[in-house]
């Protein structure tokens, strides 16, 4: 692979990762609009999957709006988790 192709690949990969973080809102993840994000609905969000047990504080198997808001606060760039 030549240098230009490699740089383009890295550029688009970084953009896709940033888009996942920036574009993932509770409403976009809650595909069936039932007020809960299931593991299946969250499957495309790697960080949420990685932290699922921590984010699902009540152990219900779904993430509600308040749990998702807490997750966003933990993962927001430039802010330390308390």
PyMOL Python script that loads the backbone (N, CA, C, O; Angstrom):
from pymol import cmd

cmd.read_pdbstr("""\
ATOM      1  N   UNK A   1       0.860  -1.172   0.000  1.00  0.00           N
ATOM      2  CA  UNK A   1       0.000   0.000   0.000  1.00  0.00           C
ATOM      3  C   UNK A   1       0.903   1.231   0.000  1.00  0.00           C
ATOM      4  O   UNK A   1       1.845   1.316   0.788  1.00  0.00           O
ATOM      5  N   UNK A   2       0.617   2.172  -0.873  1.00  0.00           N
ATOM      6  CA  UNK A   2       1.463   3.362  -0.910  1.00  0.00           C
ATOM      7  C   UNK A   2       1.099   4.311   0.226  1.00  0.00           C
ATOM      8  O   UNK A   2       0.068   4.162   0.883  1.00  0.00           O
ATOM      9  N   UNK A   3       1.957   5.271   0.434  1.00  0.00           N
ATOM     10  CA  UNK A   3       1.814   6.193   1.565  1.00  0.00           C
ATOM     11  C   UNK A   3       0.490   6.965   1.512  1.00  0.00           C
ATOM     12  O   UNK A   3      -0.164   7.126   2.543  1.00  0.00           O
ATOM     13  N   UNK A   4       0.092   7.438   0.346  1.00  0.00           N
ATOM     14  CA  UNK A   4      -1.156   8.202   0.213  1.00  0.00           C
ATOM     15  C   UNK A   4      -2.372   7.357   0.573  1.00  0.00           C
ATOM     16  O   UNK A   4      -3.277   7.819   1.269  1.00  0.00           O
ATOM     17  N   UNK A   5      -2.387   6.124   0.098  1.00  0.00           N
ATOM     18  CA  UNK A   5      -3.511   5.235   0.397  1.00  0.00           C
ATOM     19  C   UNK A   5      -3.569   4.931   1.887  1.00  0.00           C
ATOM     20  O   UNK A   5      -4.650   4.870   2.472  1.00  0.00           O
ATOM     21  N   UNK A   6      -2.416   4.742   2.494  1.00  0.00           N
ATOM     22  CA  UNK A   6      -2.363   4.473   3.931  1.00  0.00           C
ATOM     23  C   UNK A   6      -2.888   5.667   4.723  1.00  0.00           C
ATOM     24  O   UNK A   6      -3.666   5.500   5.662  1.00  0.00           O
ATOM     25  N   UNK A   7      -2.464   6.868   4.344  1.00  0.00           N
ATOM     26  CA  UNK A   7      -2.933   8.066   5.037  1.00  0.00           C
ATOM     27  C   UNK A   7      -4.442   8.250   4.897  1.00  0.00           C
ATOM     28  O   UNK A   7      -5.116   8.612   5.861  1.00  0.00           O
ATOM     29  N   UNK A   8      -4.970   8.003   3.704  1.00  0.00           N
ATOM     30  CA  UNK A   8      -6.420   8.107   3.505  1.00  0.00           C
ATOM     31  C   UNK A   8      -7.171   7.086   4.347  1.00  0.00           C
ATOM     32  O   UNK A   8      -8.209   7.396   4.933  1.00  0.00           O
ATOM     33  N   UNK A   9      -6.645   5.871   4.406  1.00  0.00           N
ATOM     34  CA  UNK A   9      -7.268   4.822   5.212  1.00  0.00           C
ATOM     35  C   UNK A   9      -7.301   5.226   6.681  1.00  0.00           C
ATOM     36  O   UNK A   9      -8.332   5.090   7.340  1.00  0.00           O
ATOM     37  N   UNK A  10      -6.188   5.718   7.191  1.00  0.00           N
ATOM     38  CA  UNK A  10      -6.126   6.155   8.594  1.00  0.00           C
ATOM     39  C   UNK A  10      -7.064   7.332   8.853  1.00  0.00           C
ATOM     40  O   UNK A  10      -7.725   7.389   9.890  1.00  0.00           O
ATOM     41  N   UNK A  11      -7.118   8.264   7.911  1.00  0.00           N
ATOM     42  CA  UNK A  11      -7.989   9.424   8.049  1.00  0.00           C
ATOM     43  C   UNK A  11      -9.455   9.004   8.159  1.00  0.00           C
ATOM     44  O   UNK A  11     -10.171   9.468   9.046  1.00  0.00           O
ATOM     45  N   UNK A  12      -9.899   8.128   7.258  1.00  0.00           N
ATOM     46  CA  UNK A  12     -11.294   7.701   7.280  1.00  0.00           C
ATOM     47  C   UNK A  12     -11.603   6.818   8.481  1.00  0.00           C
ATOM     48  O   UNK A  12     -12.707   6.885   9.021  1.00  0.00           O
ATOM     49  N   UNK A  13     -10.658   5.995   8.908  1.00  0.00           N
ATOM     50  CA  UNK A  13     -10.865   5.164  10.096  1.00  0.00           C
ATOM     51  C   UNK A  13     -11.018   6.047  11.329  1.00  0.00           C
ATOM     52  O   UNK A  13     -11.886   5.803  12.167  1.00  0.00           O
ATOM     53  N   UNK A  14     -10.182   7.062  11.440  1.00  0.00           N
ATOM     54  CA  UNK A  14     -10.279   7.982  12.581  1.00  0.00           C
ATOM     55  C   UNK A  14     -11.602   8.728  12.553  1.00  0.00           C
ATOM     56  O   UNK A  14     -12.211   8.944  13.600  1.00  0.00           O
ATOM     57  N   UNK A  15     -12.052   9.121  11.376  1.00  0.00           N
ATOM     58  CA  UNK A  15     -13.336   9.810  11.249  1.00  0.00           C
ATOM     59  C   UNK A  15     -14.496   8.928  11.643  1.00  0.00           C
ATOM     60  O   UNK A  15     -15.442   9.398  12.276  1.00  0.00           O
ATOM     61  N   UNK A  16     -14.443   7.661  11.283  1.00  0.00           N
ATOM     62  CA  UNK A  16     -15.504   6.721  11.650  1.00  0.00           C
ATOM     63  C   UNK A  16     -15.554   6.546  13.154  1.00  0.00           C
ATOM     64  O   UNK A  16     -16.639   6.502  13.733  1.00  0.00           O
ATOM     65  N   UNK A  17     -14.392   6.445  13.805  1.00  0.00           N
ATOM     66  CA  UNK A  17     -14.344   6.295  15.256  1.00  0.00           C
ATOM     67  C   UNK A  17     -14.883   7.550  15.930  1.00  0.00           C
ATOM     68  O   UNK A  17     -15.672   7.457  16.870  1.00  0.00           O
ATOM     69  N   UNK A  18     -14.468   8.712  15.462  1.00  0.00           N
ATOM     70  CA  UNK A  18     -14.946   9.969  16.038  1.00  0.00           C
ATOM     71  C   UNK A  18     -16.444  10.109  15.826  1.00  0.00           C
ATOM     72  O   UNK A  18     -17.151  10.601  16.705  1.00  0.00           O
ATOM     73  N   UNK A  19     -16.936   9.680  14.664  1.00  0.00           N
ATOM     74  CA  UNK A  19     -18.368   9.746  14.385  1.00  0.00           C
ATOM     75  C   UNK A  19     -19.165   8.874  15.318  1.00  0.00           C
ATOM     76  O   UNK A  19     -20.271   9.238  15.716  1.00  0.00           O
ATOM     77  N   UNK A  20     -18.619   7.722  15.675  1.00  0.00           N
ATOM     78  CA  UNK A  20     -19.302   6.840  16.618  1.00  0.00           C
ATOM     79  C   UNK A  20     -19.476   7.561  17.944  1.00  0.00           C
ATOM     80  O   UNK A  20     -20.565   7.537  18.518  1.00  0.00           O
ATOM     81  N   UNK A  21     -18.439   8.194  18.435  1.00  0.00           N
ATOM     82  CA  UNK A  21     -18.503   8.867  19.723  1.00  0.00           C
ATOM     83  C   UNK A  21     -19.403  10.098  19.661  1.00  0.00           C
ATOM     84  O   UNK A  21     -20.219  10.328  20.554  1.00  0.00           O
ATOM     85  N   UNK A  22     -19.246  10.890  18.591  1.00  0.00           N
ATOM     86  CA  UNK A  22     -19.988  12.138  18.502  1.00  0.00           C
ATOM     87  C   UNK A  22     -21.453  11.909  18.140  1.00  0.00           C
ATOM     88  O   UNK A  22     -22.322  12.631  18.627  1.00  0.00           O
ATOM     89  N   UNK A  23     -21.741  10.922  17.301  1.00  0.00           N
ATOM     90  CA  UNK A  23     -23.083  10.736  16.793  1.00  0.00           C
ATOM     91  C   UNK A  23     -23.966   9.854  17.642  1.00  0.00           C
ATOM     92  O   UNK A  23     -25.181   9.821  17.444  1.00  0.00           O
ATOM     93  N   UNK A  24     -23.381   9.139  18.585  1.00  0.00           N
ATOM     94  CA  UNK A  24     -24.167   8.201  19.375  1.00  0.00           C
ATOM     95  C   UNK A  24     -24.876   8.939  20.509  1.00  0.00           C
ATOM     96  O   UNK A  24     -24.269   9.302  21.517  1.00  0.00           O
ATOM     97  N   UNK A  25     -26.155   9.146  20.316  1.00  0.00           N
ATOM     98  CA  UNK A  25     -26.964   9.732  21.384  1.00  0.00           C
ATOM     99  C   UNK A  25     -27.930   8.657  21.865  1.00  0.00           C
ATOM    100  O   UNK A  25     -28.103   7.628  21.212  1.00  0.00           O
ATOM    101  N   UNK A  26     -28.543   8.898  22.983  1.00  0.00           N
ATOM    102  CA  UNK A  26     -29.503   7.932  23.515  1.00  0.00           C
ATOM    103  C   UNK A  26     -30.585   7.637  22.479  1.00  0.00           C
ATOM    104  O   UNK A  26     -30.928   6.479  22.241  1.00  0.00           O
ATOM    105  N   UNK A  27     -31.114   8.685  21.868  1.00  0.00           N
ATOM    106  CA  UNK A  27     -32.206   8.497  20.898  1.00  0.00           C
ATOM    107  C   UNK A  27     -31.770   7.734  19.651  1.00  0.00           C
ATOM    108  O   UNK A  27     -32.555   6.965  19.098  1.00  0.00           O
ATOM    109  N   UNK A  28     -30.535   7.931  19.201  1.00  0.00           N
ATOM    110  CA  UNK A  28     -30.093   7.183  18.018  1.00  0.00           C
ATOM    111  C   UNK A  28     -29.815   5.730  18.354  1.00  0.00           C
ATOM    112  O   UNK A  28     -29.988   4.860  17.500  1.00  0.00           O
ATOM    113  N   UNK A  29     -29.391   5.446  19.573  1.00  0.00           N
ATOM    114  CA  UNK A  29     -29.153   4.063  19.977  1.00  0.00           C
ATOM    115  C   UNK A  29     -30.453   3.321  20.284  1.00  0.00           C
ATOM    116  O   UNK A  29     -30.563   2.124  20.020  1.00  0.00           O
ATOM    117  N   UNK A  30     -31.432   4.026  20.837  1.00  0.00           N
ATOM    118  CA  UNK A  30     -32.723   3.422  21.191  1.00  0.00           C
ATOM    119  C   UNK A  30     -33.573   3.284  19.931  1.00  0.00           C
ATOM    120  O   UNK A  30     -34.509   4.052  19.707  1.00  0.00           O
ATOM    121  N   UNK A  31     -33.232   2.301  19.124  1.00  0.00           N
ATOM    122  CA  UNK A  31     -33.830   2.145  17.788  1.00  0.00           C
ATOM    123  C   UNK A  31     -35.344   1.922  17.830  1.00  0.00           C
ATOM    124  O   UNK A  31     -36.059   2.420  16.960  1.00  0.00           O
ATOM    125  N   UNK A  32     -35.845   1.186  18.823  1.00  0.00           N
ATOM    126  CA  UNK A  32     -37.289   0.936  18.873  1.00  0.00           C
ATOM    127  C   UNK A  32     -38.032   1.964  19.733  1.00  0.00           C
ATOM    128  O   UNK A  32     -39.240   1.854  19.939  1.00  0.00           O
ATOM    129  N   UNK A  33     -37.296   2.965  20.232  1.00  0.00           N
ATOM    130  CA  UNK A  33     -37.877   4.091  20.976  1.00  0.00           C
ATOM    131  C   UNK A  33     -38.718   3.656  22.177  1.00  0.00           C
ATOM    132  O   UNK A  33     -39.781   4.217  22.442  1.00  0.00           O
ATOM    133  N   UNK A  34     -38.217   2.637  22.903  1.00  0.00           N
ATOM    134  CA  UNK A  34     -38.939   2.190  24.100  1.00  0.00           C
ATOM    135  C   UNK A  34     -38.399   2.812  25.385  1.00  0.00           C
ATOM    136  O   UNK A  34     -38.830   2.449  26.479  1.00  0.00           O
ATOM    137  N   UNK A  35     -37.460   3.744  25.256  1.00  0.00           N
ATOM    138  CA  UNK A  35     -36.906   4.405  26.426  1.00  0.00           C
ATOM    139  C   UNK A  35     -35.771   3.643  27.083  1.00  0.00           C
ATOM    140  O   UNK A  35     -35.292   4.036  28.147  1.00  0.00           O
ATOM    141  N   UNK A  36     -35.340   2.565  26.465  1.00  0.00           N
ATOM    142  CA  UNK A  36     -34.250   1.730  26.978  1.00  0.00           C
ATOM    143  C   UNK A  36     -33.327   1.377  25.807  1.00  0.00           C
ATOM    144  O   UNK A  36     -33.789   1.189  24.681  1.00  0.00           O
ATOM    145  N   UNK A  37     -32.030   1.288  26.077  1.00  0.00           N
ATOM    146  CA  UNK A  37     -31.080   0.804  25.069  1.00  0.00           C
ATOM    147  C   UNK A  37     -30.702  -0.617  25.469  1.00  0.00           C
ATOM    148  O   UNK A  37     -30.143  -0.849  26.540  1.00  0.00           O
ATOM    149  N   UNK A  38     -31.015  -1.550  24.601  1.00  0.00           N
ATOM    150  CA  UNK A  38     -30.671  -2.954  24.861  1.00  0.00           C
ATOM    151  C   UNK A  38     -29.235  -3.214  24.411  1.00  0.00           C
ATOM    152  O   UNK A  38     -28.640  -2.404  23.700  1.00  0.00           O
ATOM    153  N   UNK A  39     -28.691  -4.345  24.828  1.00  0.00           N
ATOM    154  CA  UNK A  39     -27.347  -4.728  24.399  1.00  0.00           C
ATOM    155  C   UNK A  39     -27.289  -4.837  22.883  1.00  0.00           C
ATOM    156  O   UNK A  39     -26.292  -4.457  22.269  1.00  0.00           O
ATOM    157  N   UNK A  40     -28.348  -5.354  22.281  1.00  0.00           N
ATOM    158  CA  UNK A  40     -28.379  -5.472  20.819  1.00  0.00           C
ATOM    159  C   UNK A  40     -28.369  -4.093  20.157  1.00  0.00           C
ATOM    160  O   UNK A  40     -27.664  -3.884  19.169  1.00  0.00           O
ATOM    161  N   UNK A  41     -29.140  -3.163  20.692  1.00  0.00           N
ATOM    162  CA  UNK A  41     -29.177  -1.814  20.125  1.00  0.00           C
ATOM    163  C   UNK A  41     -27.825  -1.110  20.282  1.00  0.00           C
ATOM    164  O   UNK A  41     -27.445  -0.295  19.441  1.00  0.00           O
ATOM    165  N   UNK A  42     -27.115  -1.421  21.343  1.00  0.00           N
ATOM    166  CA  UNK A  42     -25.828  -0.774  21.617  1.00  0.00           C
ATOM    167  C   UNK A  42     -24.657  -1.485  20.964  1.00  0.00           C
ATOM    168  O   UNK A  42     -23.513  -1.057  21.123  1.00  0.00           O
ATOM    169  N   UNK A  43     -24.912  -2.552  20.238  1.00  0.00           N
ATOM    170  CA  UNK A  43     -23.825  -3.385  19.713  1.00  0.00           C
ATOM    171  C   UNK A  43     -22.858  -2.644  18.794  1.00  0.00           C
ATOM    172  O   UNK A  43     -21.708  -3.061  18.656  1.00  0.00           O
ATOM    173  N   UNK A  44     -23.291  -1.571  18.170  1.00  0.00           N
ATOM    174  CA  UNK A  44     -22.413  -0.819  17.273  1.00  0.00           C
ATOM    175  C   UNK A  44     -21.583   0.229  18.004  1.00  0.00           C
ATOM    176  O   UNK A  44     -20.744   0.877  17.378  1.00  0.00           O
ATOM    177  N   UNK A  45     -21.784   0.415  19.289  1.00  0.00           N
ATOM    178  CA  UNK A  45     -21.048   1.416  20.065  1.00  0.00           C
ATOM    179  C   UNK A  45     -20.030   0.690  20.934  1.00  0.00           C
ATOM    180  O   UNK A  45     -20.366   0.189  22.007  1.00  0.00           O
ATOM    181  N   UNK A  46     -18.789   0.633  20.470  1.00  0.00           N
ATOM    182  CA  UNK A  46     -17.773  -0.193  21.129  1.00  0.00           C
ATOM    183  C   UNK A  46     -17.511   0.215  22.577  1.00  0.00           C
ATOM    184  O   UNK A  46     -17.364  -0.659  23.432  1.00  0.00           O
ATOM    185  N   UNK A  47     -17.448   1.494  22.877  1.00  0.00           N
ATOM    186  CA  UNK A  47     -17.153   1.941  24.243  1.00  0.00           C
ATOM    187  C   UNK A  47     -18.298   1.584  25.197  1.00  0.00           C
ATOM    188  O   UNK A  47     -18.058   1.174  26.333  1.00  0.00           O
ATOM    189  N   UNK A  48     -19.523   1.738  24.738  1.00  0.00           N
ATOM    190  CA  UNK A  48     -20.668   1.380  25.572  1.00  0.00           C
ATOM    191  C   UNK A  48     -20.669  -0.126  25.845  1.00  0.00           C
ATOM    192  O   UNK A  48     -20.934  -0.551  26.970  1.00  0.00           O
ATOM    193  N   UNK A  49     -20.376  -0.923  24.835  1.00  0.00           N
ATOM    194  CA  UNK A  49     -20.285  -2.371  25.037  1.00  0.00           C
ATOM    195  C   UNK A  49     -19.194  -2.727  26.031  1.00  0.00           C
ATOM    196  O   UNK A  49     -19.370  -3.588  26.893  1.00  0.00           O
ATOM    197  N   UNK A  50     -18.075  -2.053  25.895  1.00  0.00           N
ATOM    198  CA  UNK A  50     -16.925  -2.292  26.771  1.00  0.00           C
ATOM    199  C   UNK A  50     -17.268  -2.006  28.242  1.00  0.00           C
ATOM    200  O   UNK A  50     -16.792  -2.695  29.145  1.00  0.00           O
ATOM    201  N   UNK A  51     -18.090  -0.992  28.464  1.00  0.00           N
ATOM    202  CA  UNK A  51     -18.413  -0.555  29.828  1.00  0.00           C
ATOM    203  C   UNK A  51     -19.821  -0.973  30.257  1.00  0.00           C
ATOM    204  O   UNK A  51     -20.341  -0.438  31.236  1.00  0.00           O
ATOM    205  N   UNK A  52     -20.447  -1.911  29.552  1.00  0.00           N
ATOM    206  CA  UNK A  52     -21.854  -2.234  29.758  1.00  0.00           C
ATOM    207  C   UNK A  52     -22.190  -2.514  31.229  1.00  0.00           C
ATOM    208  O   UNK A  52     -23.138  -1.938  31.763  1.00  0.00           O
ATOM    209  N   UNK A  53     -21.437  -3.375  31.875  1.00  0.00           N
ATOM    210  CA  UNK A  53     -21.742  -3.753  33.261  1.00  0.00           C
ATOM    211  C   UNK A  53     -21.680  -2.551  34.199  1.00  0.00           C
ATOM    212  O   UNK A  53     -22.499  -2.420  35.109  1.00  0.00           O
ATOM    213  N   UNK A  54     -20.715  -1.687  33.974  1.00  0.00           N
ATOM    214  CA  UNK A  54     -20.585  -0.479  34.795  1.00  0.00           C
ATOM    215  C   UNK A  54     -21.722   0.507  34.527  1.00  0.00           C
ATOM    216  O   UNK A  54     -22.231   1.136  35.455  1.00  0.00           O
ATOM    217  N   UNK A  55     -22.119   0.642  33.267  1.00  0.00           N
ATOM    218  CA  UNK A  55     -23.156   1.610  32.890  1.00  0.00           C
ATOM    219  C   UNK A  55     -24.539   1.146  33.338  1.00  0.00           C
ATOM    220  O   UNK A  55     -25.342   1.961  33.791  1.00  0.00           O
ATOM    221  N   UNK A  56     -24.828  -0.147  33.219  1.00  0.00           N
ATOM    222  CA  UNK A  56     -26.131  -0.705  33.621  1.00  0.00           C
ATOM    223  C   UNK A  56     -26.146  -0.866  35.140  1.00  0.00           C
ATOM    224  O   UNK A  56     -26.069  -1.979  35.660  1.00  0.00           O
ATOM    225  N   UNK A  57     -26.245   0.248  35.830  1.00  0.00           N
ATOM    226  CA  UNK A  57     -26.100   0.275  37.293  1.00  0.00           C
ATOM    227  C   UNK A  57     -27.156  -0.528  38.046  1.00  0.00           C
ATOM    228  O   UNK A  57     -26.879  -1.072  39.115  1.00  0.00           O
ATOM    229  N   UNK A  58     -28.366  -0.604  37.491  1.00  0.00           N
ATOM    230  CA  UNK A  58     -29.411  -1.343  38.199  1.00  0.00           C
ATOM    231  C   UNK A  58     -29.470  -2.814  37.795  1.00  0.00           C
ATOM    232  O   UNK A  58     -30.285  -3.571  38.324  1.00  0.00           O
ATOM    233  N   UNK A  59     -28.604  -3.227  36.855  1.00  0.00           N
ATOM    234  CA  UNK A  59     -28.535  -4.628  36.460  1.00  0.00           C
ATOM    235  C   UNK A  59     -29.752  -5.121  35.682  1.00  0.00           C
ATOM    236  O   UNK A  59     -30.016  -6.323  35.637  1.00  0.00           O
ATOM    237  N   UNK A  60     -30.488  -4.204  35.074  1.00  0.00           N
ATOM    238  CA  UNK A  60     -31.713  -4.577  34.360  1.00  0.00           C
ATOM    239  C   UNK A  60     -31.454  -5.219  32.993  1.00  0.00           C
ATOM    240  O   UNK A  60     -32.355  -5.819  32.408  1.00  0.00           O
ATOM    241  N   UNK A  61     -30.239  -5.094  32.494  1.00  0.00           N
ATOM    242  CA  UNK A  61     -29.933  -5.614  31.166  1.00  0.00           C
ATOM    243  C   UNK A  61     -30.186  -4.601  30.059  1.00  0.00           C
ATOM    244  O   UNK A  61     -29.968  -4.885  28.881  1.00  0.00           O
ATOM    245  N   UNK A  62     -30.651  -3.413  30.450  1.00  0.00           N
ATOM    246  CA  UNK A  62     -30.848  -2.313  29.504  1.00  0.00           C
ATOM    247  C   UNK A  62     -30.281  -1.040  30.126  1.00  0.00           C
ATOM    248  O   UNK A  62     -30.063  -0.961  31.335  1.00  0.00           O
ATOM    249  N   UNK A  63     -30.049  -0.054  29.274  1.00  0.00           N
ATOM    250  CA  UNK A  63     -29.545   1.248  29.722  1.00  0.00           C
ATOM    251  C   UNK A  63     -30.677   2.259  29.558  1.00  0.00           C
ATOM    252  O   UNK A  63     -31.224   2.413  28.466  1.00  0.00           O
ATOM    253  N   UNK A  64     -31.025   2.945  30.644  1.00  0.00           N
ATOM    254  CA  UNK A  64     -32.051   3.987  30.533  1.00  0.00           C
ATOM    255  C   UNK A  64     -31.373   5.343  30.321  1.00  0.00           C
ATOM    256  O   UNK A  64     -30.145   5.428  30.290  1.00  0.00           O
ATOM    257  N   UNK A  65     -32.158   6.376  30.179  1.00  0.00           N
ATOM    258  CA  UNK A  65     -31.621   7.710  29.877  1.00  0.00           C
ATOM    259  C   UNK A  65     -30.649   8.194  30.951  1.00  0.00           C
ATOM    260  O   UNK A  65     -29.597   8.740  30.619  1.00  0.00           O
ATOM    261  N   UNK A  66     -30.975   8.007  32.223  1.00  0.00           N
ATOM    262  CA  UNK A  66     -30.086   8.496  33.285  1.00  0.00           C
ATOM    263  C   UNK A  66     -28.766   7.716  33.313  1.00  0.00           C
ATOM    264  O   UNK A  66     -27.708   8.298  33.553  1.00  0.00           O
ATOM    265  N   UNK A  67     -28.826   6.417  33.072  1.00  0.00           N
ATOM    266  CA  UNK A  67     -27.598   5.620  33.012  1.00  0.00           C
ATOM    267  C   UNK A  67     -26.738   6.043  31.819  1.00  0.00           C
ATOM    268  O   UNK A  67     -25.513   6.110  31.922  1.00  0.00           O
ATOM    269  N   UNK A  68     -27.386   6.328  30.687  1.00  0.00           N
ATOM    270  CA  UNK A  68     -26.645   6.766  29.512  1.00  0.00           C
ATOM    271  C   UNK A  68     -26.014   8.130  29.753  1.00  0.00           C
ATOM    272  O   UNK A  68     -24.885   8.371  29.325  1.00  0.00           O
ATOM    273  N   UNK A  69     -26.721   9.021  30.429  1.00  0.00           N
ATOM    274  CA  UNK A  69     -26.172  10.337  30.752  1.00  0.00           C
ATOM    275  C   UNK A  69     -24.945  10.210  31.643  1.00  0.00           C
ATOM    276  O   UNK A  69     -23.968  10.939  31.466  1.00  0.00           O
ATOM    277  N   UNK A  70     -24.989   9.288  32.600  1.00  0.00           N
ATOM    278  CA  UNK A  70     -23.825   9.050  33.469  1.00  0.00           C
ATOM    279  C   UNK A  70     -22.657   8.500  32.647  1.00  0.00           C
ATOM    280  O   UNK A  70     -21.507   8.876  32.873  1.00  0.00           O
ATOM    281  N   UNK A  71     -22.951   7.612  31.693  1.00  0.00           N
ATOM    282  CA  UNK A  71     -21.929   7.075  30.798  1.00  0.00           C
ATOM    283  C   UNK A  71     -21.290   8.198  29.986  1.00  0.00           C
ATOM    284  O   UNK A  71     -20.068   8.246  29.849  1.00  0.00           O
ATOM    285  N   UNK A  72     -22.108   9.097  29.449  1.00  0.00           N
ATOM    286  CA  UNK A  72     -21.579  10.218  28.671  1.00  0.00           C
ATOM    287  C   UNK A  72     -20.661  11.088  29.518  1.00  0.00           C
ATOM    288  O   UNK A  72     -19.619  11.541  29.042  1.00  0.00           O
ATOM    289  N   UNK A  73     -21.039  11.324  30.766  1.00  0.00           N
ATOM    290  CA  UNK A  73     -20.200  12.122  31.651  1.00  0.00           C
ATOM    291  C   UNK A  73     -18.854  11.444  31.913  1.00  0.00           C
ATOM    292  O   UNK A  73     -17.826  12.113  32.013  1.00  0.00           O
ATOM    293  N   UNK A  74     -18.867  10.125  32.021  1.00  0.00           N
ATOM    294  CA  UNK A  74     -17.619   9.382  32.236  1.00  0.00           C
ATOM    295  C   UNK A  74     -16.703   9.423  31.034  1.00  0.00           C
ATOM    296  O   UNK A  74     -15.482   9.435  31.186  1.00  0.00           O
ATOM    297  N   UNK A  75     -17.267   9.443  29.851  1.00  0.00           N
ATOM    298  CA  UNK A  75     -16.474   9.319  28.628  1.00  0.00           C
ATOM    299  C   UNK A  75     -16.277  10.645  27.911  1.00  0.00           C
ATOM    300  O   UNK A  75     -15.654  10.680  26.850  1.00  0.00           O
ATOM    301  N   UNK A  76     -16.792  11.730  28.463  1.00  0.00           N
ATOM    302  CA  UNK A  76     -16.655  13.044  27.825  1.00  0.00           C
ATOM    303  C   UNK A  76     -15.198  13.462  27.845  1.00  0.00           C
ATOM    304  O   UNK A  76     -14.576  13.475  28.907  1.00  0.00           O
ATOM    305  N   UNK A  77     -14.639  13.804  26.689  1.00  0.00           N
ATOM    306  CA  UNK A  77     -13.230  14.214  26.623  1.00  0.00           C
ATOM    307  C   UNK A  77     -12.957  15.437  27.481  1.00  0.00           C
ATOM    308  O   UNK A  77     -13.765  16.364  27.545  1.00  0.00           O
ATOM    309  N   UNK A  78     -11.818  15.424  28.131  1.00  0.00           N
ATOM    310  CA  UNK A  78     -11.394  16.579  28.917  1.00  0.00           C
ATOM    311  C   UNK A  78     -11.942  16.641  30.316  1.00  0.00           C
ATOM    312  O   UNK A  78     -11.637  17.579  31.053  1.00  0.00           O
ATOM    313  N   UNK A  79     -12.745  15.666  30.710  1.00  0.00           N
ATOM    314  CA  UNK A  79     -13.295  15.665  32.064  1.00  0.00           C
ATOM    315  C   UNK A  79     -12.872  14.390  32.768  1.00  0.00           C
ATOM    316  O   UNK A  79     -12.930  13.307  32.185  1.00  0.00           O
ATOM    317  N   UNK A  80     -12.461  14.505  33.977  1.00  0.00           N
ATOM    318  CA  UNK A  80     -12.043  13.340  34.755  1.00  0.00           C
ATOM    319  C   UNK A  80     -13.256  12.708  35.405  1.00  0.00           C
ATOM    320  O   UNK A  80     -14.166  13.398  35.864  1.00  0.00           O
ATOM    321  N   UNK A  81     -13.254  11.384  35.435  1.00  0.00           N
ATOM    322  CA  UNK A  81     -14.336  10.670  36.124  1.00  0.00           C
ATOM    323  C   UNK A  81     -14.089  10.746  37.615  1.00  0.00           C
ATOM    324  O   UNK A  81     -12.958  10.600  38.078  1.00  0.00           O
ATOM    325  N   UNK A  82     -15.153  10.974  38.361  1.00  0.00           N
ATOM    326  CA  UNK A  82     -15.014  11.080  39.815  1.00  0.00           C
ATOM    327  C   UNK A  82     -15.341   9.771  40.480  1.00  0.00           C
ATOM    328  O   UNK A  82     -15.280   9.668  41.705  1.00  0.00           O
TER     329      UNK A  82
END
""", "prot")
cmd.dss("prot")
cmd.show_as("cartoon", "prot")
cmd.util.cbc("prot")
cmd.orient("prot")
